[in-house]
Amino acid sequence: MANVLVVDDDATVREVVVTYLRANNHEVSEAADGESAILAMAKNPSDLIVLDLMLPGVDGLEVCRQVRKVREVPIIMLTALGSETDRVVGLELGADDYVTKPFSPRELALRVESVLRRTSGRAPELADVLTDGDLTIDHPHRTVTRAGERLALTSREYDLLRFLVGHPDVTFSREELLERVWGWSFGDRSTVTVHVRRLREKVEQDPTHPVRLQTVWGVGYLWQAQAPT
């Protein structure tokens, strides 16, 4: 069971989403606008946010920015059909997943469960602590340090990095990464591209000439293992 905040200015949408999530035994609170959502998170932080991008006043992207300044809570965005630019910006800000309107409430509920499993569970096949050169991934604390300095990663960036570092020198297609990291059997492959770009900005000396997180053209991506420092 988790505490979930549902943010949408459409009362009908909120009612349907809240009903489905409560049926899955989650504690659910609601907010009808961005300002109320930010205040709710400050007063009583939730374990996950279902966030509509098109909100009156403070929009969903700004809510995402404000929340990401202080917390790494998972965020699932609700986006209008065709709003690809907003969706990409939301992913760049650290949103963990997105669902396009109109959507199936059952699909959204399944996405919530998937994100909660990824962000709270422990992958048994990987060691608790992974090291690669000057990079250390401490899974019990969900922290990543590079040359002793802690990196600010979103939960999805963390999951992707840990998976790749845990499987060095193996090439994965974007479809494979969607399935094995995101838990999706379908989805927009650009999601992977966005997160790879963001990770390079944080783990590479020169993101424009990546050494660690490499592109295998026409195939996908691999993590090039580094010698111990």
Buried (B, 14 or more C-beta within 10 A) or exposed (E): EBBBBBBBBBEEBBEBBBEBBEEBEBEBBBBBBBBBBBEBBEEEBBBBBBBBBBBEEBBBBBBBBBBBEEBBBBBBBBBEEEBEEBBBBBBBBBBBBBBBBEBEBEEBBBBBBBBBEBBEEEEEEBEEEBBBBBBBBBBEEBEBBBEEEEBEBBBBBBBBBBBBBBBBEEBBBBBBBBBBBBBBEEBBEEBBBBBBEBBBEBBBEEBEEBEBBBBEEEEBBBBBEBEEE
